[in-house]
Amino acid sequence: MTELTPAEAVFFAAAALPPADRHAYLSRVCAENDDLRRRVERMLAARPEVGNFLEPPIAPRAECATGTFAPAAPPTAPFGSDNGATSDLPGRDEHVGAVLGGKYKLVEEIGEGGMGSVFMAQQTEPVKRAVAVKVIKAGMDSKAVLARFEAERQALALMDHPNIARVLDAGTTEGGRPYFVMELVKGIPITQYCDDRKLTPRQRLELFVPVCHAIQHAHMKGVIHRDIKPSNVLVALYDDRPVPKVIDFGVAKAAGPTLTDKTLMTGFGAVVGTPEYMSPEQANLNNLDIDTRSDVYSLGVLLYELLTGTTPVDRKSLGKAALLEVLRIVREVEAPRPSNKLSSAATPPSVAANRGTEPAKLSKLMKGELDWVVLKALEKDRTRRYESANGLARDVQRYLADEVVEARPPSAGYRVRKFVRRHKGRVAVTTAFLALLVVSAAVSSWLALQAKRAEAVAEDRRIEAEANAKEAEANSLEVSFQKGVISGQADHLQWALVNSKLDALSSRVDLDAAESRTDPRIGLLRRTRTLRDLSQIELPTGFAFLYGHVIDRRRDLREFVTAAVLTTGQNYAPLLPPLTHDGYAVLWNTLSPDSKTCLTIGADGSARIWESRTAKPLATLREGAERVVQVGFSPDGKIIYTSDSDSILRFWNSADCTFRAKTELSPNRYVYPNGLAFHQLPFVAPTANRVAMTNTRVLTQSQPVSGNAFRKGEDIFYDGPCRPAELWDTASGRLVARFDHPGSKGEDCRLANNGNWIATVQEKTRIVLVSADDGRELGRLLLPHGEEISGFDVSPNGHRIQTRSQTTGIEPTYHQRIWKPYPWRIIPDPVLDQWKNSDGIYFLTDNLVRIYTSFEYGNEAILYRIGEVDSKTFLGDKTVETTCNDELLVLNDDRIFDGKTLKRLAPPAGRKYPPSLTRLARDGRFVFRESGIRAIDAVTEKQIEFKDGWEVNGHSGYFPAWGTVAVGRGCEIRVIPSPKILDVPPALLELWAQVAVRGELGPDGEFVKWTEQTWEKKRQELAAIPPPHPDFPFPGYVVTDKLHWLRAEYEAAAEKDKLRLAADLLRRSEESGDNVEAVRWRAETDRLSPHVAPSPREK
């Protein structure tokens, strides 16, 4: 919107002042501009007290076919008009031919209402275009009207959405009346557009979704429309594509901050909106309590009309009713189901014809999900409606995508409660009448009993005859019953047969897993056959309600086998393209905290960031020619650091990958040994130059590491003491603090308290806590005299510190202590004193530790809750590793302990694991064990094993609708699918597995390898099949990877054949124009060629 003119700016400022102060203000502001003062005084004289405003909708002319407003709406006018004008303006200066603001020539009046007029105008500068101008009518300058007009202008100005008519400019006429300029929408009402073009219900729903998004945008800007109806939703063609536009915020209301600084309030007893589209809240005489769900109701009415051709409340019945009766109908009368409305005799056949179908088919289409979606939006109780317009749009999109909708039909109990609330008087009378009937029936029964007793003798003979007849009938029923029993037994036998088949297939699944350990290709293909057999099991129809566990068992087995095939099949054909730095190998990788992106270090010395769900590169993080050897994310994922071979840190914004700052060259940096190959540096760096990062700071500390260990493949060992730690600011790269003190051969500095503190050892006798913000000292942990610190540990949340110390002398004594803060003091604990000579005490949580005992105590690992003497659990061999959360601890032998009581949880009879195992599964199914090299299905209790190098727990993330994404040591991203997307056709999964392993099973179960020609034919067949889940990358990368067959040949070939195959791969890469693959295979041929030194690009 353009800025106000000087006259308008002075006018609005003066109008806000009391009349007595305006003269002095104008004398001061317009001292040297008499013309400006005269213009402002004329404007003030024409409008003595100007407010702001929201004007009600203009009733457009029936003959108008284009413009910002549509042809005339049905003959029901909006409530809420303001007719109390307080003064008349001297004349009308808006007319066809007039020029407003010096650049808007009024061409044609296209709409007129009680409050204002709308003109089509020609803008002359700075661009020439047709626009719509809305200007207040002469004489309609009451405070309420002006407030509505100003608020409508502010409401539209707040919004910037392709489906909302935009405000382009605003100003005042020469007579001082406000106007604003809008986008000219040459459209017609959405219902008319749909009927004229005979759009199908699906096409109407697709056109309705952006309307919901537009209303949601208004709600996000704090604006409630309050008058959503077809004439305020116009459809115009842009590049032959229909685009709905929401117009006329004339009765809009602010949902958050006020739209204007002036008073704007609906008076008590005023009702705003159009009755057919009005929400029940708007039908109250005081509708101050209106929120965004009112617009959701109106959207529901609009959707109802798009689908059925009419509104839920008949216009004719509203037209005949008085005002209060109309409001009661809006508040209380429930909308009929769209399917019922369409099936009634009153619905003309033209409704179905306008929707491109037949009446019966249209009614059938509405039944079920569409009924539920529409009626949920039209709930009289707004707490039962969709929470937002986006919620309604998402459910419509779910219907269009053949997904399960959120809406459900109301329960019988809810319908009864609603009926009782609507008809309290009638229900009370009916209840009293029924009670009277019950009493009368009781009295009558007693009298009838007495009469029967008096007639008992006379009835003996008749009873005897009837008994004989009933006996014969019973014999007949017995025969029928026996037939039913036989039939029921057959059904039970069928279910027992199904269960026995599942037992056999469950055992086959275990055999397939064993085969996978011997020959992974055969194991994979056998699993696809098992899945096919599982899918072919037909379930009986009788007594299904008794055998739900069998139905669930078949489903669970199918999902497990599908997950096993998809997961282990990626050993041969990854679903996502491999990560590569333009052909150079990936040496290191890590995932962001939210798992959405992945950082890699390449053999080309650069760092890259990737989208983990698609493996698409987002940016290269490199300032110049530095060689990156270390990368990482801040805890909140907003900042990335890279460290080069000179230990200079660079910081980047992860959102847009822009450079932030870098550190200076530190005298305490680690200098890498001479002769160390570059591809080894990313493995040396994390050990030699430790980096710990918070959201605003980075703590670094170097310790010399033997380079020979890396060159020779020996174990890492340290060559000297730690160097002083340094604290850096991630925003500027400046050095915040340096901790100069004598070091040791262990880690001297740790982050604590969620990164707010740094714990550092000083002179081996004390631990000093300093602020990670500015390096100032916060506290000290002082050991008794004569003790030296040999190590310490910080609890996960930083609220506990554990120290290991020993006395100096010929016979040292050892101590294990736990400290708590404020002030820092030792927690007395007899258990820790008992195990003071243990190999170490390590935190699992702030209050739970794992104690490793020394040899003299029997090599035990003990779980202990600090301060609870009786809460000890002996775990056996001290090499047992645990993973835990606050509730559960799981050992690597799969024993499970309660995290609070430390008692082992025993599984139920017939099960391997307790049900609580599912709490550790992010998707409710798979728990990753032993550093993530295998997964346990918590439902079927079967396992999937991953190949070496795929530690899922390390670099992995979880997407609820997708699955677990794990990044291996190499250049591949592995996807472990979620159970929600495990419904893959068995034939498609088998074809994918065959293409992945390049062969099939023979008649005797042996592996039969395909020729390259057969493989290519099958690959093309796989590529022609539509993916079963559009958002999941299956069948994935293999369908486009034409080098897959030859690359697999190279990986399986003997060393003497590799050069020939690498040369062939290089030739094919160059012929196909695949530069990335060409770089890789050129490097490989160089490495394999005789008399050529190995390339630094080697993987």
N, C-alpha and C positions, 0 to 999 in steps of 0.2 A: 504494500500500500504506500502511496506517495505521502510526503510530509504535508502538514497544514500550511496554508498561506500565512503571511504575517498578520493579515487582518483576522483570520480565523483563530490564530494562536492568541492574539490579544483579546479577542472577543470571548473565548472560552475562559481565559484567566479572569477577565473582568466579571463575567457572569457568575463566577464562583464566589465573588466578594459580596458583602452586604451593599445595598444601593448607596448608602451614605459614604462608602469608601471608594466608590468607582471613580468619582471625579478626580480625586487626588492621584489615583493610580494612573488614569489616562493622561493627566498632565505630566506625570513623571515619564511614562513610557513613550508618549507621542509628542514630546516637547518640540521636536524639530520636524514633525511630519503632520501637518494639519489635515492633509487628504486622508491619511490613515485614521486619524481620530474621527473625522466625519463619517467614514465608512463603518467604523466600529460602533459609533453612537447610533447610526441608522439601524444596524443589526440589533443593538440592545433595545431600541425603541420598538422594533417589530416583535421581539421576543423578550418580554420583560423578565421572565424567570424560566430559564431553559434547564430541563432535566435530561437524563439519558433514557434510552428506551428499547423496548422489544415490541414491534408491531405485529398484530395478528395477521394471518395469511390474507393475501389479496385475492379476491374472487375474480379470476381472469375472464376475459370476454370469450363467449362461446365460439366466435368465429376465428379466434386466434389459433393458428396452427403451429407457430414456432415462437421462440423466445425463451426467457428464463422460466416462464410458467406455462403449464400445459393447458389444453382445452378444458372447458368448464367441468368441474367435478360433479358427481351426483348431487341431487338437490337437497343436501343436508349441510347447512353452514356450520362453521366451527363456533363453539361456545367461546366466550371470553372476550368479546369485542369491547373496546374502550370508546365510548361515544361522548364523553364529557368534555368537549373542547371548551377552553376558557376564554379564548380571544380569537379574532379573525385577523389574518394577515392582510395588508393593504391590497394585494392583487395576486394574480397567478402569473408567475414568471417562468413556469415550466410548461411548454407547449411545443408541438411539432415545429421544428425549425429553430428553436432556441438552442443556444450554446452554453453549456454549463462548464465552469472551471476553465474556460478558454479553449477546451479541446474535445468536448463531448457534444456533438450536434444531435439533437433529438430527432429521430427519423419517423418513428411510428409508436403510438401508444399500444402496448400489447397486453396490458392488464391494469385493472383499477379496482380498488377495494375501498372500504370505509375509511381507512387510515392513510393510504398512499397510492401512488400510481407507479407503474413500471413501463419504461420506454425502451424500445430498441434504439440504440444510438450508434453513431459512427465516430470512433476515436480518431483524431487527426494527428496527434503527436504523443509521445515520441515514435509510436508505431501506428499504422493505420489498420484498424480492425473493427469488427462489429462487436458491441458490448450491450449489456443490459443495465439500465440505470433505474434505481428505485429512489423515489423522492417523496417526502411527506406532503400530503395535500394541504392546501391553504385552509386555515381555520382549525386544523387538527393538531394544535401545539400544546395540548394539555401535558402536564408532567408525566402522566401515565403513558400517553402515546409516545412522547419523546423518549421516555425511558425504554420502552419496548423497541423503538426504532434503533436507538443507540446500542442496546444489548444484542439485537440481531446482527448489527454490523460487527460488533466485537466478537460475537460467537463465530461468525463466518471467517473473520480475520484470524482467529486462533487456529483454524484448521487448514491443513494442507494434505489433501487426499484426492486421488484421481477420481473418486466416486462422489465427491462433494463439490458443488459449484463454488468457485473461488471468488473472493473479494479482490478486486484489482485496485480500487482507489476510493476515496471519500472526500467530501467537502461540503460546502454550503452554497446555496444559490445566491443571486444578488439580493434577494429578499430575506436572506438569513435562514432559509429552511434547509435542514440537512438532507443530503443524498449520499448514496454510495453506489459504486460501479461494480458490477459482477460479470463473471463469465457468461456469455450468451449460450444457453443450452437449447439447441434446436431439436427438441425431443417431444415424445408423447408419453402419457402415463404407462407404466410398466405393464399393467393389465391389458390395456388396449394394444400395446406392442405385441404382447404374447398372443392375444386372440387374432390380431390381424395376420400374423405370420403362422398361426396354428402350431405354436411350439408344443412339443411333447412335455409331459410332466418332468422328465429328466432335464430337458433344456431349460425349463422354467426354474428348476432348482439350481442349476448352474448359474443362471442369471441372478438368482436371489442371494447367493452367497456373498458377492461383493457389496450388496446393500448392507448386509449385516456387518461387514468389515468397516464400511463407512460410518455406520452408527457407533460401532465400537471405538473408532477413531475420535468421534465427537465426545463420547463418554470419557476417553482418556484425556481429552482437553478440558474436562469438567463441564460439558454441555449436554443437557437432556433435551431432545427434540420436542417431544410431547404431542406431535401432530403428524405421525407417520401414516401415510395413506397413498394410494396410487397416484393421485395428482401431484404429490410432493416427491415422487420417485419417477423421474423421467428417463426414458431410454433414447439415446442419440447414437447415431452411427459415426464411428471414427475409423477411417480406413476400412469401411465395410464391416466393422466389428461392433456389435451392440455393446454400449457402455452405459450402465445405469448411473444416474446422478441424483443425489439427494439435495433437495432445494428447500427453501422457505423455512428458516429457523425463526419465524415470526413469533412463535409462542414458546420458544425454547427457554429452558431454565438452567441456572448454574448449579452443577452438582457439587462443586467445591468452592473455590474463591468466586466472589461475585464478578459478573461480567463487566459492570461499570462501577464507577465511584458514586453514582447517584442512586437514589432510592428506587428499588424495583421489587415489588411484592404483589402477589396475587391477593386481592382482597378477600375477606371472609365472605363466603357464599358465592364466590366466583368459580365457575367451572371452565377449564381451558381444554380444548381438544375437539375432535369430531366424534360424535356418539358411537358410530359403528366401529371405530378403531380405537376407542378410548379404553384405557385400563380401568379396572375396578377402583384403584386408588384415586384416579382422576375424577371418578363419579361421586366422590365425597364432596360435601358442600364447602369444606375447607381442605384443599388438596396441597397443603404445605409439605406433607410427608410424602413427597414423590422422589423416587430414586431411579437409577438406570433400568431397573427391571420393568418400569412402566413402558419404556420403549421396546423391551423384549416382548411384552404382551402385544403391542401394536404391530411388531414384526410378525408375530404369530398370526394376527388377523390378516395381514397382507399375504402371508404364505397360504393361509386358508383360502383366500379369494383367488390366488394364482392357481391353486389346485382344483377348486370346486366351482369357480365362477361366481361365488356369492360370499357375503360375510357371515360369520357365525350367527349374528342377530339380524333378522330380516329387516330391510330398510322400510318396508311397508308398515310393519308393526310399530316401528319407532315413529314413523310419520304420523300415525294416528294417536299416539300416546301423549299425555301431558308431560311436562318437564320432569317432575318428581318420579313419575312412572318410568320414564326413559332411564333415569339414573338408577332406579331400582333394578331394571332389567340388566343394565350393564354390570351392576355389582353382584347380582345373584343368579341370573339365568346361565346355566352351564351350556357351553357350546356343544352341539351334536358332533359326533365323529364325522370326519370328512367322508369316509366310506358310506356311512348311513345317509348323509346328506345327498350323496350322488345316487344312491339306490332308491331314493324316494321318488314317487310319481311326479312330484312338483318340479323336478329337475328336467329342463328341456334337453332333447337330444343334441342340440347345438353345442352344449357344454363339452360333451365328449368329442364332437367333430372338431371343435376349436383346439383340441388337444391331440388330434391325430389318431384317435382310437375309437372304440365302441363303448357305449355306456357300461355294459357288464364288465368289460376288461378294465375300464377306468376305476370302477368301484372296487374291483378285486385288487388292483394295484395299490389303492389307498389303504387296504386292510393291513393291520399289523404295524410295521415300523413307522410308516408315514403318519398313520393315526396317532401313534404314541408321540412322535416328535412334535406334531402340531398341537396336540392337547397339552403336552408339557409346557409349551410356550404360552398356552392360553389358560393356565391354572389361575383360578381366582385368588388363591393364597400365593402371594409372590415368593414365599420361601420355598415353594415347590417348583417354581419356574427355573429355567436356566439362569445361572448366576450372571451371565453377561451375553451380549450379542455374539461374541466369539464362541461361546459355548453352544449357542444355537447353530452357528455356522459350521462348527466342527461336527455336530451330530448330522447335519445335512450332508456334509462331505463324507462322513462315515457311511451313510446310506448309499451315496453315489459310488463309493469304493467297495460296496458289498461287505462292509465291516459291521461288527455288532454296534448298534447305537446305544447311547447312554439312557435314552428315555425308556420307560417301562409303563405298562398300564397300571392305574391305581389299584390298590388292594381292595377286597370286598369290605374290610373293616373301615378303611378310609371313606369309601362311598357311603357306608351306613352313617358314619359320624357326620359327614357333610349333609346328608338328608335330614338328620335329626336337627342340626343347627338351623337349617333353612325352614323347617316346619315344626318348631317347638310346640306351638299350640295344638296343631293337628296330632302330633305324636302323643302329647299328654292325654288328649281326649281318647285317642285310639287305645292307648295303654290302659286307661280306666275302663273302657268298654270291654277289652279283652279280659281284664281281671274279673269283671262282672260275669262274663261268659264262663270263666273257669269255676267260679263259685257256683253258678247255676248248674254247670255240668257235674260238679261234685255232689250236689244235692240230688240231682236226677239219678245219678249212679247209685246212690244209697237207696233211693226208693225202688229203683229197678232191681237191686239185689234182694230186697225184701220180697218183692213180687215173685222173683225166681225161686226163692226158697219155698214159698207157698205152693208153687207149681212143680216141685221136684219130682214128686211121685208120678205125676202125669207125663213127665218127660222121660221116664226110664226107658220105655219101649223105643221111643224115637232115638234116644242116645245110643241104644244097643244097635239099632239098624245103621245109624251113621258110623258107628265104630267099625262095623263090618266093611262098610264102603271105604273107610279110610285105610283099613288094613290092606285092601286090594290096591289102593292108590300108593301106599307105602312100598309095597312090593315092586310096583312099577318104578317108583323113584329110586329104589335101591339099585335096580338094574342100570338106570341112567347114571347114578352116582358112581357105580363101578366103572362105567365107561369113562366118566370124567377123571377118575383116579388113574386109569390106564393112560389116558391122554396126558395128565399132569406128570406122571412118572416118565413118560417119553420126553417131555420138556426138560425135566430135571436131569435125565440121562444125557440129553443133548448138551446141557450146560456143563455137566461133569466131563463130557468128551472134549469140549472146548478148553476146559481148565487143564486137562491132561495134555492137550496139544501145546498149550502155553508152557507147561512144565518142560516138555521136550524141547521146545524152541528156546526156552530160557537156558537149558543145559547147552544147547547148540551155540548160544551167544557166548557162553564161557569157553567152549571149545574154539570158537572163532578167535577169541582174545588170545588163547594159548597159541594158536596157529600164527597170529600176528607177530608173536615174539620170535617164531622160527622163520617164517617167510612172510614179511609184512604185506607183500602184494597179494598173495593167496588169501591171507586173513582178511584184507580189505574187501576183496571180491566175494568171499564167502559171506561176509556180513551183509552185502547187498542182496544175496540170495535169501538169507534169513529174513531180511526186511520184506522181501517179496512174499515169502510164505506167511509171515505175520499178517500182511495186508489181505491175504486171500482167505483168512479164517472168517467164516460167516457166523454171526451171533444169532441164536434162537430168538424168536419173538415172544414166546410165552414166559411168564414169571420173570421178566427182565428186572422188575423192581426188587427181586430177591438176590439178583446176581450183579449188582452194580460194581462189586469189587473185581469181578472177572472182566467186565467192560473196561474198568480203569487199568487193570493189569495189562491188557492188550495194548491200550493206548500208551502206557508208560514204557513198555518194552519197545514199541515202535519208535517213540521219541528218543529213547536211549540209543538204539541201533542207528537211527538217523544221525544223531549227534556224533556217534563214534565214527561213522563213515565220513561225515563232513570234516571232522577234526583230523583223523589219521590220513585221510586222502590228501590233505594239504602238505603232507611230507613229499608228495610227488607233484602236485599242482596247486600252488597257492591261489586263494581266491582273489587277492589283491596283487597288483604289479609289484615286483621286487623294488626295494629302495636302492637307488644308485646315484652317485654324483656324476652324471653324464658319462657313465661307463666305468668310473673309478669305484672301487669297492667301498662299502660302508664299514668303518672300523669300530664305531661305538654308537649307541643310541639310548634314549631315555624318553619316557612319556611325560606330558604335562600333568599337573595335579588333577585336572578334570578329564584327562585322557583324550581330549579332542585333538591334540597335536603331538607330534613326535619330533625330537631333535636328533640329528645324526652328525657324526664326524666322518668325513670321507678321506680316502687316500690321496685326494688332491689338496688336502690341507684346509678345506673349507668346512663350515658348519651350515646345515640346512634345516629348515622347519617344514614339516609335512602335515597334511590333514590325515589323521590316523584312520578314519573310516573309509577313505577313498585312496590313500597312498598318493595323493596329488601334492607336488611341491608347492609351497607357498612363498618362500623367499630363501636367498642365500645370505647368511649372516657373516659378513666379512668386510672389514673396513678397507683393507688394502691388499697387501701380499702376505700378511701374517699367516702362520701355520697353526691352525686351531688344534689343541690337544685335549681340551676339557670343556664340557658344556653342562648347563643345568638350569632349572627353573626356581623362582622364588616360591615359597609355600602357597601364596595365593595365585600363582601362575601368571602374574601380570608382567614379570620381568624375567629376562633371560640373560645369563652370563656366558661369555666365552673366554677361555684362557688360552693364550698362545704359547709357543715354545720358549718365550722369554718370561712367562708367568705374568704377563700383562693381562688384566681383566678388562673386558669390554661389556657394557650393559646395553640391552636392547628392549624396546617395548614389544611384548609378545602379541598385542592386538594388531598392530600394523607393521611390525618388524622394523621399526625405525631405530636408528642409533641414538643412545642417550648420553653416554660418557665412557671414559676409560681411565684406568689407574696409571700412575707413574711407574717407571721401572724401579723395582724395589731392590735394595741391597741385600735383602734376606731371601731373594728368590732362589728356587732350585735350578741349578745348572745341569742339564742332562748330559750323561757321559758321552764322550766321543765314540763314534762308530755305531751308535744305536740307530737302527733303521727307523724311518719315520712311522711306518705302520705299527711299530711297537709303542710309540709315545702315548697314545690314548690309554694304554694299559698300565704304563708306568705312572702317568700323571696323577691319578686319584690317590695313589700311595705316597708319592713323593711330595705333592703339593696339595694338601687337604684343603677343601673349600666347604664352608658351612654358610648357608644363606638364609636371611630373614627377608621380610618384604621390603626393608629399607637399607639393610646392611649386609656386608659379606665379611666373614672371618676367614683368613687364610693363615696357613702355617706349613712351613717346609721342613722336610727331614730327608737327608741324603739317603738314597737307595742304591744298592749295588747294580750297576749296569750290566755286569757280567752275568748276573742271575737271569736277566731277560735275554741276553744274547745266547746263553747256553741252555735256557729252559729250566734253570734251577729254581729252588724256592726263593722268595723275596727275603732279603735281610737288609737291616739298616746299617749304614756306614758311620753314623755319628749322631749327636744329640739333636733334638728339635731346635729349630731356629725361632727367634722371637715371632710371636703371632702378630698379625696386623688386621685392623678393623677398617673397612672402606665404606664410603657412602655410595649407594647405587645411583643416586640422582646426579651427583657431580663427579664421582670418581676420586674425590679427595680422601686423604688418609685421616681417619677420625682418631685412632689411637694405635700405639705400638706397645706391646707388652714385653719389655726387655727384662729377662730374668734367666737364671741358669736353667737349662732344659734337662730333660731326661730322654730315655729311649722309648717312651710311651707317648700317648697323646696328652699334651699339656693343657689344651684349651677345649672347652666344650660349650655349646649353646645350651641354655637352660631356660625354664619358665616360658616355653613356647617362643623362644628366640629373643626374649626381653633381657636376659642376663648372659654374661659370659663367665664361666667358671674356669679359673686358671690356677695352676700350681706355682707357688713361689718358694724358692729355696728348699723345696722338698719337705717343708714343715707346716705349710698352711695352704689352704685354698681360698683365693680371693674372688669374690663375686663383683663384677663391674657391670655397668649399664651398657647394653648394646647400642644405645642411642648416642651416647657421647663419651663413653669410656671411663666415667667417674666411678669410684669405688662405692659399693653398696653394702658390703658385709664381708666377714672373714670367718673361716672355719679353722680354729687353732688346735693343733694336736698337742697332747701332753709332751712335756719336755723329754727329749731323747728319742722321739719317734720320727721316722721318715716315711713319707707317702710313697707307696709303690704303685698305686693306681687308684682310680676312682670311677664311679659310674653315676649317671644322672637319670632319674626316673623319667618315663615318657612325657609327663606333663611338667617336669621340672620342679616338682614340689618336694622332692626328696633327693639327697645326695648320699652315696655310699662310698666310704673310703677304705682302702686297704693299706695298712701301714705295718712297720716292723721297727723294733728297737735296734739300736746299733750295739755291736759288741760281738764277743766270741760265740755266744749262744743266744741269738736273737729270738724274741717272742713276737707273735703276729696278732694283729687285731683287725676285726671287721666291724665297722660302725655305720649306723644310719643316722643322718642328720635331718632335722626339720627346721623350717624358717621362722623368723619373726619373734625373737632373735634366733639365729642359728644355734642349735643345741643338739646334743646327742640324745637319741631315744634309747633309754635303758632297755635292754632286751636280753634275758638269760639264754635264749635259743641262739642268738648271734654270738654270744660269748662262748657257748658250747662248741660252735663250729668255727671258731676264730682261725683255726689252722687249715680251713678248707681252701680249695684251689680258687674259689671266687664266689661272690654273691652278685647276682645280676637281676635287674628289675624286669618284671613282666608288666606290671602296672605300678601305680604310685605306692600301693600297699602290699603288693604280692611280689615275692622274690623267688629265684631259683638258686639253690645252693649246690655247688659242686664240691663234694668231699674229697679229701686227699686219700692216698692209697691206704694209709693206716686205718681209715674208717671204713674201708670196704668198697671204694669206688661207687658211691651212691649219688643220685641226683634227687634233691629234696625240694618240694614246693612248700613255701611257708608264708603265712600272712603275718605281716609285721605287728608285733604287740599281742598276738593271740597265741599263747604258748601251746595250746592243744591243737592248733590248726596245721599240723605237719603231715605231709604225705610223701612216702618214700617211693620213688619211681623206678628204682633198679639201676641199670647201667647209666653212668653219668653222661654218656654220649647221646642219650635220648634228647631230641630236640622238641620243643613245644611251639605251637601257635595258639593264640588265645585272643578272646575279647573279654569284656567285663563279666561275662556270664559263663563262658566255656573255655576249657583248655583241652587241646587235642594233641596227643603224643604222636611221634612218627610211627608207632606200632598201632595207631588208630584207636587207642584207648581214650575215652573222653571223661573229663572230670568237671564237676560243678565248680565254677570260678569263685563261689562264695564259701561253700562248705569244704571244698577240696576233696570231696568224696567222689569215687568213681561212679559214673552213671551206667547201670547195667542195661543192656538191650532187652526188649521184650522177647518172649519165647518165639523162636523161629526167625529172629532177626539178628543181624551182625552188629548193628549200631542202634543207639537210642534215638528216638524221634527228634531230640533236640539238635541233632547234627545239621538239620536244615537251617538253623539259625546262622551257620557260618557260610551258607550258600547265598551269593549275591542275587542269583536268579531263582532261588528256591529249589534248585536241583543239584548243581555241581559244586563240590567242595574240593579245592586244589590242595594237594598234600605233597610233603617232602620237597619243599621249595618249588612246588608247582610242576613237578615232572609227571604227575598223574592226577586224575580227577576221579572222585567218588560220586556216583549218582546217589543222592540221599534218598531217592524214592525206590529204585530197583536194587540199590546196594551193589551195583556192578561198577567196574572201573574202566577208565580210558587212560592209556599210557602215551605220553608224548615222546618224541625223539629227543636225543641229547641236544641241549642248547635251547630248549624251550621251557625255561623256568617261568611259568605263568604268573606266579606270585610277585616276581621282581618287577618287570616292566609290563604292567597290564592295567586295563581299565574296563569298566562295564557300562554298557548302554542298555537300559531296560527293554527297549523294543527291538534290540539287535543282537546283543550277546556280549561276550568277553573278547576284548582285543588285546592280544599279547604280541610284543615285539621281541623276536629272538636275538641271539648274538649276531647273526648275520644280517642279511638285507631283506628279510621277509617279515610281513605283518601277518600273524595268525589270527583267525577268527574262530572262537568257540561259540556256536550259535545258541541263542536263547530258546527255551522250550516253546516260546510263543510263535516261532517261525520254523518249527521242525516238521511241518506238514508238507513234505516234498514227495512227489510221485515216485514210488520205488523204481519204476522203469527209467525215469530220468536220472535218478541218483546212481543207478547201476551203469548207465551209459557214461556218466561223468567219471565214475571211478575207473571204468575201462579205458577211457581216453587218458586219464591221469597216469595209469600204470602202463599204457600202451599195449594192452593185451586183454585176454579173457580166460575164463576157466574152461578146460577141456572136459571131455566126457567122464574122466576119472578124477576130476578135481585138480588136475595139474595146471600149471600156468602155461598158456599158449601166447607167445609174443606175436604181435602184429608186424606186418611189413609197414614201411613208411607210407606207401600208397593206401593201404587199408586204414591206417591211423588217420591220414588226412581226410579220407571219406567220412570216417566217424566223427572227426572234429567238426566238419562242416554240418553234419547231421545234428550235432549237439548245439551248434551256433544258431541253427534255424528254429530251435524250440524257444518260445517266450519264457522269460524267467518267472518262476512261480511266485516270487516275492519281489516286487519292483524296487523296494528300498534295501534289499539284502544282496550282496555281490555274489550271487550264485546263478549260473555255473562259473562265473568269474573269469579270471585272466586267461585261462587255458584256451578259451574259444577264439581268442585273437592272437595267441602266441604260436606262430607258425614254426618257430625254432624249437618248440618243446621236445619233439621227438629226437632231433639230432643232439640237443643239449643233454638230454638224458643218456644218449649213447656215449657222449663224451665223459660224463660223470662215472659211468660204469666201465669204461674202457681200461685196458691195461696201459701202463705208462708208455709203451712203445707205439701205441696207436693214437695217443692224445694229440700229438703235433698235427697229424693228418686231419683229425676231426676238428681241431681248433682252426686250422686253415680253411676248412670247408665252412665252418660257422662264420668266419670273417668274410669269406666271399659272399655268402648268402646275405649277411647283414648289410654289406656295401651295396649289393644288387637291389635290396628292398629299401634302401635309404635310411635304415635304422642306425643313426650315428652313435646312439648310446651303446648298443650291442657291439658295434664295430670297434669302439674304443676298448671295450672289455676284451674282445677276442684278438685285437691287435697286440694288446699287452700280453695276452696269454701265449700267442705264437712267438713273441719276442722272448718270453721266459723259457719256452720249450725248445727254441732253436739252439743248435750247438754253437759254442764259442761266443754266446751273448750273455752278458751279466744279467741277473734278475732285475726286472723293472721295479722301481719303487711303488708302482701302482698295484703290485700283486696283492691278492686278497689275503 
